[in-house]
């Protein structure tokens, strides 16, 4: 699991993560510092074509997104929009996919 924290000014702690093409990746986006005591009510998670959002959910002010697929060497934007009773914040982070099996096979070719 990868974790991204949204600070009180709305900036994120990391802008990108990497995954294998074959992996199913869980990413947590923690909005607690940004929202404070505000309660999350609406969540939207979208990704560029080619990367699949298998599921998403929110518990308190922490979003979990499950991501899969992707093509080797491609970078995809993932947008996570969380709305509370008084605030709305959308963050964008990138997922880069690699085909590690293909890379390893190249290393062992004679």
N, C-alpha and C positions, 0 to 999 in steps of 0.2 A: 504494500500500500504506500502511496505517496501522499504527502500532506502539504497543503498550501494554506497559509494564514493571510487573512485580509486584515491589515492593521486599522487603527482608528481613523486614519486619513484616507482609507480606501485603497491603499497600495498593497500589492501581493508580495509574499516572501520569495516566491520563485515564479519565473515566467514560462518554464518549460520542463517537461519530463520526457523520458525516452522509454520505449517499450519494444519488445520483439513483435514481429508481425503475428506470431502465433499466440502471444500472451493475451489474457484477459486482465486488464489493469484496473485496480480500485484506486480512486483519487478522492481524498477528503479535502474540502475547502471549508476552512473554519472562519465564519463571519462574526464570531463572538465579540472580538475587540471593536469591530466596526458598528455592530448593532447595539452593543451594550445590553440593556434590559428590554429592548424592543423584541417582539416575537415574530419569527418568520411565518408567513402565511401562504406565499405563492412561490413556486420554484419552476424555472425553465432551464433545461440544459440542452444545448445543440452543438453539433460538431460539423466541420466541413465534410462534404461528400467523400466517401472512402473510409472514414473512421466511424464506427458504430457506437452509439450510446445504448448499451444494453438495458440499463436501468439507472434511475436516480431517485434520491429521496433526501429528506431533511429530518434531522433529529435535533431539537433545540435550534441552534443557529449553525449547525455543522451539516454541510451537504456531502453526500457520498455519490459519486458518479462511477459507474462501471463501464469501461471502454474496451472495445475489441476491434479487430481487423486492421486495415491499413496496408499500404504498399511499401516495399523496401525503399528507404531513403527519402520518404515523403514526410512533410511536416504539416500538421493539421491544427487549425484553431478550434478551441473548445470554449464556448461562451456559457457562463453560469450566471443567471440572473435570479436574485433572491429579493423578495419584497416582504417587508415587515409592515407594521401598522403605521409607521411614520417615515420609513426610509426604503429606498430601492437602490440596489447596487448590482451592477453587472461587471464581472471580471472576465478577462480572456487570458487563457494560457495555451501553450502549444504542446502538442504531442508529436514527437519524431519517432517513426517506426524504422526498425532495422530487421533484416532477415539474417539473424545470427547463424542459423544453420547453413545458409548458403555461403556466408562469409567464412565460416570454419572449414567448409568443404574446399573452398579455394585455397586456404592455407595448406591443406594436405595433398593437393594435386601434385603429381610428379612432373 
